[in-house]
Amino acid sequence: MVKSIPLTKMILLTLAGLADTAVDLGNLTTAVGQRYGSAWRRGGQEYVAELKRLRRKQILRTTINQLRYRKYITARSVGQRLLITLTNKGHAATIVYRLKLAKPHPPGRYTVVIFDVPESQAAARKQLRLLLKQGGFCKLQQSVWLSQTNTYQTVAEFVQQTKLFEWVNVYQADHLLHPPRRAS
């Protein structure tokens, strides 16, 4: 059974893929609304289609305002366009969500994250541990975490974005001498 993705998550993931850009609100409404399919393909439904379009636009505006209020995005109007930018909190939320959506590795294969972040970067180390925990990673040792999902690319991107590459290494491992009893 396929789970329905919440609209806020879908918008954040869409915006993460666009980077910093000005978005025509109507086009964003169409892009996000395509997941519902086209239920009104028969003729004579113009009025209903227009009402649905306006309703989607209203829902989208409400959702964008919620994301702005919760500080996931910044948004400002530029003429008829809306300039939307993901905040650091928004980027982190999309990464956690991508980790949760990752497909599982074949049995016996793991994504392993090993790090030794210095005390001077304690906040970054804490953020990394929180991200790994929220993303379903299992702590093998204090600074060694692993997951049975294919999250290599997502974690590698996070490490590059946060400039932790000096202290963090990400691997895909095939064999562990003592695999954990429970790995994500």
C-alpha positions in Angstrom: 0.0 0.0 0.0 1.4 3.4 -1.0 1.4 6.0 1.6 0.1 9.5 0.7 2.9 12.1 1.0 1.8 15.1 3.0 1.5 18.3 1.0 4.1 20.1 3.1 6.7 17.4 2.5 5.9 17.4 -1.2 6.4 21.1 -1.5 9.6 21.0 0.5 11.0 18.2 -1.7 9.9 20.0 -4.9 11.5 23.3 -3.7 14.7 21.4 -2.7 14.9 20.1 -6.3 14.5 23.6 -7.7 17.2 25.3 -5.5 16.7 29.1 -5.1 14.4 30.3 -7.8 11.4 32.4 -8.4 8.3 30.2 -8.9 5.1 31.2 -10.7 2.5 30.1 -8.1 0.2 28.7 -10.7 2.9 26.5 -12.1 3.8 25.2 -8.7 0.1 24.5 -8.0 0.0 22.5 -11.2 3.2 20.6 -10.5 2.1 19.7 -7.0 -1.5 19.0 -8.0 -0.5 16.4 -10.7 -0.2 13.7 -8.0 -4.0 13.6 -7.8 -4.4 12.8 -11.5 -6.9 14.3 -13.8 -10.3 13.3 -12.5 -12.3 15.7 -14.7 -11.4 14.7 -18.3 -14.9 14.8 -19.6 -16.3 17.9 -21.3 -18.5 20.4 -19.6 -16.6 20.4 -16.4 -14.8 23.8 -16.9 -16.5 25.4 -13.9 -15.7 22.5 -11.6 -12.1 22.5 -12.9 -11.8 26.2 -12.2 -13.1 25.8 -8.7 -10.7 22.9 -8.1 -7.8 25.1 -9.4 -8.7 27.9 -7.1 -9.1 25.5 -4.2 -5.7 24.0 -4.9 -4.2 27.5 -5.1 -5.8 28.4 -1.7 -4.5 25.1 -0.1 -1.1 25.8 -1.6 -1.0 29.3 -0.3 -2.1 28.1 3.2 0.6 25.4 3.1 3.3 27.9 2.0 2.2 30.2 4.9 2.5 27.3 7.3 6.0 26.4 6.0 7.0 30.1 6.3 5.5 30.3 9.9 7.5 27.2 10.9 10.6 28.7 9.3 11.1 26.0 6.7 11.1 28.6 3.9 11.3 32.2 3.3 8.9 33.6 0.7 8.3 37.1 -0.8 6.3 38.4 -3.7 8.1 39.7 -6.8 5.4 41.0 -9.1 3.2 38.0 -9.9 5.9 35.5 -8.8 6.7 34.2 -5.4 10.4 34.0 -4.5 10.7 30.9 -2.3 14.0 29.9 -0.6 14.5 26.9 1.7 16.0 27.8 5.1 18.6 25.6 6.8 15.7 24.0 8.8 13.9 23.3 5.5 17.0 21.7 4.0 17.4 19.5 7.1 13.8 18.5 6.9 14.1 17.4 3.3 17.2 15.4 4.0 15.5 13.6 6.9 12.5 12.8 4.7 14.8 11.6 1.9 16.5 9.3 4.4 13.1 7.9 5.5 12.1 7.3 1.9 15.3 5.5 0.9 15.0 2.0 -0.6 16.4 -0.9 1.4 19.8 -2.4 0.6 20.0 -6.1 -0.3 20.4 -8.3 2.8 23.9 -7.9 4.3 24.6 -4.5 2.7 24.8 -1.3 4.8 25.4 2.4 4.6 28.0 3.2 7.2 28.8 6.7 8.6 32.0 7.1 10.6 32.8 10.5 12.0 35.2 12.2 14.4 34.0 15.8 14.6 36.1 18.0 16.9 34.7 19.6 20.0 35.0 23.0 18.3 32.2 21.8 16.0 30.0 20.3 18.7 26.8 21.8 17.2 27.5 20.3 13.8 28.3 16.9 15.5 25.0 17.1 17.4 23.1 18.0 14.2 24.7 15.0 12.4 23.8 12.6 15.2 20.2 13.9 15.2 19.9 13.6 11.5 21.2 10.0 11.6 18.8 9.1 14.4 15.8 10.7 12.7 16.8 9.0 9.4 16.6 5.5 10.9 20.3 4.9 11.4 21.4 2.5 14.2 24.4 3.4 16.4 27.0 0.7 16.2 29.5 2.8 18.3 29.5 6.4 19.5 30.7 7.7 16.2 29.8 4.8 13.9 26.2 4.6 12.6 24.7 2.3 10.0 21.6 1.8 8.0 20.2 -1.0 5.9 18.7 1.6 3.5 20.5 3.0 0.4 21.2 6.5 1.9 24.8 6.9 0.8 24.1 9.7 -1.7 21.8 11.7 0.7 24.3 11.5 3.6 27.2 12.4 1.3 25.3 15.5 0.0 24.5 16.5 3.6 28.2 16.2 4.6 29.3 18.3 1.6 26.6 21.0 2.3 27.5 21.3 5.9 31.3 21.2 5.2 31.8 18.3 7.5 33.8 16.3 4.9 37.1 16.7 6.9 35.6 14.7 9.8 32.9 12.4 8.3 33.2 9.5 5.9 30.4 7.5 4.4 30.7 3.9 3.1 28.7 1.2 1.6 29.7 -2.1 3.4 29.0 -5.6 2.2 30.3 -7.6 5.2 30.4 -6.8 8.9 32.1 -9.2 11.3 29.4 -8.5 13.9 26.3 -7.0 12.3 23.9 -5.4 14.7 20.8 -7.2 15.9 18.7 -4.3 14.7 19.7 -1.9 11.9 17.2 0.6 10.7 
